């Protein structure tokens, strides 16, 4: 077994342990709060105590915590995430439906952020110390530090009337063809995806700038310059290749987190994604749905971290040693 | 920097391509949604366009009557299914599927004469069997699969279909509030639901109500056309509906998680009406000449509750009537309504709606005026002198109280709590605010009930009959909805009398006594009857301005959209 294979196996093992601990933690966390899904039904006036007890029994929350936990693990092993307390539909269906909406919007925002951030970072590093560098770096830092919901609200107020400000499609667009539907979806995507891109691009720009600066001073880059290679080759092929390592790490970490980190963006733009589902599940004490979402977020964070480790070991074999 | 520019161009092209692929993925399978409602978006031949309604914060949780529990779900069912009766905006029972009803002399049997010739959307007739099936299913499964509907059948033993248009309901004891309880129960088509109701009825909850997945059988005036609980659900008009038909060909119910987005959508003409707006948004909306803004409802009193239970060992002085009176006198209701509700509320004097006058109460309950001097005098008389920090001391313990503030209605409640803290400081009472997820379970479900809090703010949702509003202060509700710990055998007895008193005048006299007891004992500290801030495009006529006591889109009746039409 090669060193890299051993490294990957080790990392896979620790990823599994972390996932298990998080699953257990999330199970305990939601039940540590006072009240439960049945007590939250106070909106229905006149609900008899017996009926509340019946609901607790149906939801399984009348059983001891240890029994609930073992049942949860057993069902999880069978791939059954349970049924949402809110709509009584399978959690897996709820999660898959909302995650699809999130991935599309966040995917576009993240890809734009990575590309724009990289381009800005490389440009700023190349022009280190210049007015352009200072403006670009300053702007990236300012936007990076702005609260995302505030940026979202500004976009919403500025562009209302020009672009749709909520949802992911026009519900009243009847009998529309494919092209019309496509344009409608794209228009709805612009503001939230821009908000995600603005939220993320600053960190990419800053990380790429600093690693590119370091790389531009490396011996092999100086040699390339001395050999008279063109600027494009020096900047992108020689320097950027070695500056990519932190970018890969940051990209994988970001991709893992964006699923969980879009709660605010989705709330501002009423985007029917996993963030909005989380907020509603918390309000309704929908344990099965919350656990499903947590499981997914855990898998995505741990999974993308693992992917980052693997990619890192491929790009820089010294990591596995 | 030429190289960088070229690479940049390449990246832009790549970004655009990636975005296109992702949007294509999102569009796949979604193109060309064809609906029957669509053709009627133009108003022609007397038909009015689809009415696009928006709400902020809380939408539906489920449109399956055995699952959903939010007020909006009930409004949707009221517009989809037959109900035996409905309520007018003046809170009077009106015929719906039942044309008339009568009660036996002993009050134990109710006979309903039902509409003949009515049909479900699949063409099958709606008969008394459907009504009997629904009631009996809920009664049978009320501590199981039908628990969510159990509040609407209290005391019912059985329902029988005498013939297609006669329904007989038998009760265990006479109930003056039967209609007010039963009216919210949607009558469901037996031929659709019977197979799900078999055994323990667990399958009842599996029905999705999504016309894309299964048939939805309703009666109208509307039925579901496209279900999207977290987005926009679209309803179309049912032309075979047995009652008066609306002019609009359908309506959409859109959920916004952010009030600003809803306001912008309304201004941009993407929707026609929004309700449940924050009161502070009214200033922005008033400046738009195309929009009308009104406060609807007034059936939801925001109330301060004081834990005067014997279990509150730390502050037994709260059991003193003088202390509760002083708290009531210290509250500046007018200032709260002006600043927090922006005028969209009226001061509250009782948990019994002003709307109950004259049918259930002979006179409205007056609002306690603010009188700080009198409040201080009351506390001085009790011997609770102020300490060096300005906080009074009762039996060696500082009058420093924990006030629970729920996260559910935090934007409003936190501000009310701040003002209460200031008001009470003026009479030497200290308040420590504690933000909680949902204050009700803390009181209801803690093993040591009534021990961990001194005060809480709550917004009650009341019903068209005072039966429920008065029930919550009885001893039977201790540990459940009796959140103050009030216990008075005389009150309990009076409550039992009113609930079975079938003579309206005699019942009013008893409810007057109950009301007097609640005021005399200062059981509640009602702050304001809050209104639902609603704004709509003026091109729409027929919105019942100020005349919908339970707010816009309520579960009160099927008439609420009937007058809607575009006049510009």
Interface residues (C-beta under 8 A of the other chain):
Chain A: X33 X34 X35 X36 X39 X40 X41 X42 X43 X44 X45 X46 X47 X48 X49 X50 X51 X52 X53 X54 X55 X58 X86 X87 X88 X89 X98 X100 X101 X104 X107 X108 X111 X112 X115 X116 X118 X119 X122 X123 X126 X127 X153 X156 X157 X160 X161 X164 X165 X166 X167 X168 X169 X170 X171 X172 X173 X174 X175 X176 X177 X178 X181 X182 X185 X186 X189 X193 X230 X231 X232 X233 X235 X236 X266 X267 X268 X269 X270 X272 X276 X277 X279 X280 X283 X284
Chain B: X1 X2 X3 X4 X6 X7 X8 X11 X12 X14 X15 X18 X19 X22 X23 X24 X25 X26 X27 X30 X31 X32 X33 X34 X35 X37 X38 X39 X41 X50 X52 X61 X62 X64 X67 X69 X70 X71 X142 X143 X144 X145 X147 X148 X150 X151 X154 X181 X205 X206 X208 X226 X228 X229 X230 X231 X232 X234 X252 X254 X255 X256 X257 X258 X260 X261 X262 X264 X265 X267 X268 X270 X408 X436 X437 X438 X440 X441 X442 X444 X445 X446 X461 X462 X463 X468 X471 X479 X480 X481
